[in-house]
Amino acid sequence: MENASQRLLLIGAMALLLRSPVAVGIECDPQASSNPAVRGRLESVLANLVAMIDRQRSGLTFPGYAEIVVYDLEGRPPLDIYGNVWCVAGAPPKDCLACANLLAKSAKRRPCIVRADSVTLSYGPCVLRYSAHNFFGEVPNPDYFNVHNTGDTIPLYYEGHFNKGVSGFFIRLAHLVLYSWDNYGELNEEIFFGRTRMSIEATAQCSPDMTSPKILCVQCLMEARKKFDEGLCNGSMSCTILYSNCILKYATTTFKPEL
């Protein structure tokens, strides 16, 4: 009975989280132009992406990735639509599907959708992107990113040492991802500031379409790291940087010494 109550509480919390419109990060490519023909077919593209993720739940493995190309029937490449959705490694299939469905619905009502042909949305464990050009496997424009800060801010007298440590983690993560089979890497280590101990969990991942050549994935991650070095996370103890086809993320737990 207790387990059933816990499951209901978890489902309720997830439903509340998924209803939050503020949590959806969205990035519109400023170079993309609006095109009514592309927007008119967007709804079917989004529905197909969600349906593909849903079908994966019944398989022996769960890739958590789907991509689709809808070509213009009259052979006009500018009117083709490319779309994909992917979930971070380890995301439960049910959560991945719920996240993809949320982003698909958000794509229909977000204001920049009607102004751009190239859009990236992110929320929790998943990322959805569509464009009028073939973006599969490419490293995006250097100014094309999204960031989400959470948690407290590192004290100023620790910030330099902290940022240097996290930046070093990101370099090591990029190396791990280069030799991984699933475009994913993680580190969990401790750093000390005097007697204060901090545990930092950092992860890096590229979307599954960035596998050949693998160096493009590393290039994407290093561009995201460059944004961190430029102060994008503003000294936050937890931060997620989405750089179009890749994600860098870290979370910090502080353990103060006992008196």
C-alpha positions as CSV (number, residue, x, y, z in Angstrom):
1,M,0.0,0.0,0.0
2,E,2.9,2.3,0.9
3,N,4.6,1.7,-2.5
4,A,1.3,2.5,-4.3
5,S,1.0,5.8,-2.4
6,Q,4.6,6.6,-3.3
7,R,4.0,5.9,-7.0
8,L,0.9,8.1,-7.0
9,L,2.9,10.9,-5.4
10,L,5.6,10.5,-8.0
11,I,3.1,10.6,-10.8
12,G,1.5,13.7,-9.4
13,A,4.8,15.5,-9.0
14,M,5.8,14.6,-12.6
15,A,2.5,15.8,-13.9
16,L,2.8,19.1,-12.1
17,L,6.4,19.5,-13.4
18,L,5.4,18.7,-17.0
19,R,2.6,21.3,-16.9
20,S,5.0,24.1,-16.1
21,P,5.4,26.4,-19.2
22,V,8.4,28.2,-17.7
23,A,10.6,25.2,-17.6
24,V,10.8,24.8,-21.4
25,G,13.9,26.3,-22.8
26,I,13.7,27.4,-26.4
27,E,16.2,28.7,-28.9
28,C,15.3,30.1,-32.3
29,D,18.0,30.4,-35.0
30,P,18.2,34.2,-35.7
31,Q,19.4,33.4,-39.3
32,A,16.4,31.3,-40.2
33,S,13.5,32.9,-42.1
34,S,9.8,32.3,-41.6
35,N,8.1,30.1,-44.2
36,P,4.3,29.3,-44.0
37,A,4.7,26.1,-46.1
38,V,7.2,24.7,-43.5
39,R,5.1,25.8,-40.6
40,G,2.0,24.2,-42.1
41,R,3.5,20.7,-42.1
42,L,5.2,21.1,-38.7
43,E,2.3,19.5,-36.7
44,S,2.6,16.2,-38.5
45,V,6.4,16.2,-38.1
46,L,6.1,16.7,-34.3
47,A,3.4,14.0,-34.0
48,N,5.6,11.5,-35.9
49,L,8.6,12.1,-33.7
50,V,6.5,11.5,-30.5
51,A,5.0,8.4,-32.1
52,M,8.4,7.0,-32.9
53,I,9.6,7.4,-29.3
54,D,6.4,5.8,-28.1
55,R,6.9,2.7,-30.3
56,Q,10.5,2.3,-29.0
57,R,9.1,1.6,-25.5
58,S,8.0,-1.9,-26.6
59,G,11.4,-2.9,-27.9
60,L,14.2,-4.8,-26.2
61,T,16.2,-1.7,-26.0
62,F,15.2,2.0,-25.7
63,P,17.3,4.3,-27.9
64,G,15.5,7.4,-26.8
65,Y,16.2,9.0,-30.2
66,A,14.0,9.7,-33.3
67,E,14.6,11.6,-36.5
68,I,12.4,12.4,-39.5
69,V,12.7,14.1,-42.8
70,V,9.6,15.4,-44.7
71,Y,10.5,16.3,-48.2
72,D,8.6,18.8,-50.3
73,L,6.5,16.9,-52.8
74,E,7.5,19.3,-55.6
75,G,11.2,18.8,-54.9
76,R,12.0,22.2,-53.4
77,P,14.8,21.7,-50.9
78,P,14.1,24.9,-49.0
79,L,10.7,23.5,-48.0
80,D,11.9,20.2,-46.6
81,I,11.7,19.7,-42.9
82,Y,14.3,17.9,-40.7
83,G,13.4,17.0,-37.1
84,N,14.8,15.0,-34.3
85,V,14.1,14.4,-30.6
86,W,16.5,12.8,-28.1
87,C,16.6,12.0,-24.4
88,V,19.6,12.0,-22.1
89,A,21.2,8.7,-21.3
90,G,19.4,6.8,-18.5
91,A,16.1,8.6,-18.8
92,P,13.2,6.2,-18.2
93,P,11.2,5.5,-21.4
94,K,8.0,6.9,-19.8
95,D,9.7,10.1,-18.8
96,C,11.3,10.4,-22.2
97,L,8.0,10.0,-24.0
98,A,6.3,12.5,-21.6
99,C,9.1,15.0,-22.2
100,A,9.0,14.6,-26.0
101,N,5.2,15.1,-26.0
102,L,5.5,18.2,-23.9
103,L,8.0,19.8,-26.2
104,A,5.9,18.9,-29.3
105,K,2.9,20.7,-27.7
106,S,5.1,23.6,-26.7
107,A,6.4,23.9,-30.3
108,K,2.9,24.7,-31.5
109,R,2.3,27.6,-29.1
110,R,5.7,29.2,-28.5
111,P,5.8,32.7,-30.2
112,C,9.1,32.2,-32.1
113,I,7.8,29.2,-33.9
114,V,6.0,31.5,-36.3
115,R,9.1,33.6,-36.9
116,A,11.8,30.9,-37.6
117,D,12.2,27.7,-39.6
118,S,14.9,26.4,-37.2
119,V,14.0,25.8,-33.6
120,T,15.4,24.0,-30.6
121,L,13.4,23.2,-27.5
122,S,14.7,21.6,-24.3
123,Y,13.1,20.4,-21.1
124,G,14.4,18.2,-18.3
125,P,15.7,15.0,-20.0
126,C,15.0,15.7,-23.6
127,V,15.7,18.0,-26.6
128,L,13.6,18.5,-29.7
129,R,14.8,20.3,-32.8
130,Y,13.4,21.0,-36.3
131,S,14.8,23.0,-39.2
132,A,14.3,23.7,-42.9
133,H,17.9,22.6,-43.5
134,N,19.7,19.3,-42.8
135,F,21.2,19.8,-39.3
136,F,21.8,16.1,-38.6
137,G,25.4,15.6,-37.4
138,E,26.5,19.2,-37.8
139,V,28.1,21.6,-35.3
140,P,25.8,24.6,-35.0
141,N,26.4,28.4,-35.2
142,P,28.6,29.5,-32.3
143,D,25.9,31.9,-31.0
144,Y,23.3,29.2,-30.9
145,F,22.9,27.9,-27.3
146,N,20.6,27.7,-24.3
147,V,21.4,27.7,-20.6
148,H,19.6,26.8,-17.4
149,N,21.0,27.8,-14.0
150,T,19.8,26.3,-10.8
151,G,20.9,26.3,-7.2
152,D,22.9,28.8,-5.2
153,T,25.8,30.9,-6.4
154,I,29.4,30.0,-5.5
155,P,30.9,32.5,-3.0
156,L,33.2,35.0,-4.9
157,Y,36.3,33.9,-3.0
158,Y,35.8,30.3,-4.3
159,E,34.5,31.1,-7.8
160,G,37.7,31.2,-9.7
161,H,38.9,27.8,-8.3
162,F,35.5,26.3,-8.8
163,N,35.2,27.4,-12.4
164,K,38.7,26.1,-13.2
165,G,37.8,22.7,-11.7
166,V,34.5,22.4,-13.6
167,S,36.1,23.5,-16.9
168,G,38.7,20.8,-16.4
169,F,36.0,18.3,-15.8
170,F,34.4,19.3,-19.2
171,I,37.7,18.7,-21.0
172,R,38.0,15.2,-19.5
173,L,34.3,14.5,-20.3
174,A,34.8,15.4,-23.9
175,H,37.7,12.8,-24.0
176,L,35.4,10.2,-22.4
177,V,32.6,10.9,-24.9
178,L,35.1,10.6,-27.8
179,Y,35.7,6.9,-26.9
180,S,32.2,6.0,-25.7
181,W,29.7,4.0,-27.7
182,D,26.7,6.1,-26.7
183,N,28.0,9.7,-27.0
184,Y,27.8,10.0,-23.2
185,G,30.3,10.6,-20.3
186,E,30.0,11.4,-16.6
187,L,32.3,12.3,-13.7
188,N,31.7,12.5,-10.0
189,E,34.5,13.9,-8.0
190,E,35.2,16.1,-4.9
191,I,37.0,19.4,-4.6
192,F,38.0,21.2,-1.4
193,F,37.9,24.8,-0.4
194,G,39.6,25.0,2.9
195,R,37.6,22.6,5.1
196,T,34.6,22.8,2.9
197,R,34.1,19.7,0.7
198,M,32.1,19.9,-2.6
199,S,30.9,16.9,-4.6
200,I,30.5,17.8,-8.3
201,E,28.7,15.5,-10.7
202,A,29.3,16.5,-14.3
203,T,27.9,14.9,-17.5
204,A,28.3,15.4,-21.2
205,Q,26.3,14.0,-24.1
206,C,25.8,14.6,-27.8
207,S,22.7,13.6,-29.8
208,P,22.9,10.2,-31.5
209,D,23.2,11.7,-35.0
210,M,26.6,13.1,-34.1
211,T,28.5,9.9,-34.4
212,S,30.4,10.1,-37.7
213,P,32.9,11.6,-37.5
214,K,32.9,11.5,-33.7
215,I,35.2,14.6,-33.5
216,L,32.2,16.8,-34.4
217,C,30.6,15.7,-31.1
218,V,33.8,16.7,-29.2
219,Q,33.9,20.0,-31.1
220,C,30.3,20.7,-30.1
221,L,31.1,20.0,-26.4
222,M,34.2,22.2,-26.5
223,E,32.2,25.1,-27.9
224,A,29.8,24.6,-25.0
225,R,32.7,24.6,-22.6
226,K,33.9,27.8,-24.1
227,K,30.6,29.4,-23.2
228,F,31.1,28.2,-19.6
229,D,34.6,29.7,-19.5
230,E,33.1,33.0,-20.7
231,G,30.8,33.1,-17.6
232,L,27.6,31.7,-19.0
233,C,26.7,29.9,-15.8
234,N,27.4,33.0,-13.6
235,G,29.0,31.0,-10.8
236,S,25.9,28.8,-10.3
237,M,26.4,25.6,-8.3
238,S,24.3,23.8,-10.9
239,C,24.1,24.6,-14.6
240,T,23.0,23.0,-17.9
241,I,24.3,24.3,-21.2
242,L,22.5,23.1,-24.3
243,Y,24.6,23.8,-27.4
244,S,22.2,22.6,-30.1
245,N,23.3,19.0,-30.6
246,C,25.1,18.6,-27.3
247,I,24.7,19.1,-23.5
248,L,27.1,19.9,-20.7
249,K,25.8,19.7,-17.2
250,Y,27.1,19.9,-13.6
251,A,25.5,19.8,-10.2
252,T,27.2,20.5,-6.9
253,T,26.6,19.3,-3.4
254,T,28.3,21.1,-0.5
255,F,29.4,19.3,2.7
256,K,30.4,21.7,5.4
257,P,32.7,20.5,8.2
258,E,31.2,19.6,11.5
259,L,32.0,21.9,14.3
